[in-house]
Amino acid sequence: MGSMTKTDNANLELKVELRRRVLKAARFRRPLRVLDLYAGEGKIWRHLRAEFKLAGYTPCDIRPRMAGTLKANVTPLFVEAIASGHYNVIDIDTYGEPWATWAAVAHRIHQRAAIFLTHGVVGMGQTSHMALEAMGIPHAWKIPVKPHIARFAARFFIVPEFVKLRIESAWRAEAGNATYYGLVVSPLDKAKPPALSSAENNG
Ligand SMILES: C[S@@+](CC[C@H](N)C(=O)[O-])C[C@H]1O[C@@H](n2cnc3c(N)ncnc32)[C@H](O)[C@@H]1O
């Protein structure tokens, strides 16, 4: 049927490698302060801590399985309460869709940051109401339950609506039911204004 076993780290190597590449490419001048919103057993960051110097690491999970984990149901309200803007690395390695959490995080980004998202296609490829809404599709419509629709929806969420963010660089990796994204973002206000294209210059 349409169920998917929730496997925490089926692609641990891939997840670690994605983060390694993004962090190396980002060349942050500031110390890394990591907010790991779905920390689980903390396997990903246990690997990365051995390679990168972290100035801070805050693990959160609804079912803590690692000493020091903040027990929390991660909701947009929680993201606000935890002052996520203080962190420059935010890991959203959830099951299913990361979009609501990412939108809440994105609204609070005030500095250059690396973001990691896991998008797991649930069941046969269910697309959430939130995703359908963003695409302007009424809930009542019977759209095909297909993984590629859920994946297509992703492009509506990578840059959340009404958020002034510039994506400096982005990585994507796919394995099984999951797509992994790594982004380096900066607040648009602090970024240089985009250069006019030659057509606009001539016009
Ligand atoms: C894919 S696992 C994370 C694996 C982890 N990144 C690691 O390195 O081991 C997803 C985690 O999300 C947690 N989770 C699921 N829903 C949550 C929620 N609403 N709030 C907080 N944590 C949640 C689960 O308990 C699980 O530990």
The ligand as an ORCA input file, in Angstrom:
! r2SCAN-3c Opt
* xyz 0 1
  C      15.349     11.457      9.390
  S      15.293     11.485     11.119
  C      16.628     12.526     11.538
  C      17.988     11.862     11.525
  C      19.084     12.765     12.058
  N      19.256     13.945     11.231
  C      20.389     12.065     12.270
  O      21.438     12.627     11.910
  O      20.425     10.980     12.872
  C      13.902     12.497     11.419
  C      13.674     12.879     12.868
  O      12.603     13.827     12.912
  C      11.958     13.686     14.154
  N      10.651     14.352     14.034
  C       9.581     13.984     13.288
  N       8.582     14.873     13.415
  C       9.036     15.857     14.251
  C       8.476     17.070     14.764
  N       7.239     17.461     14.452
  N       9.243     17.831     15.566
  C      10.498     17.458     15.898
  N      11.081     16.314     15.457
  C      10.360     15.530     14.640
  C      11.901     12.186     14.361
  O      11.757     11.867     15.733
  C      13.275     11.737     13.788
  O      14.221     11.606     14.816
*
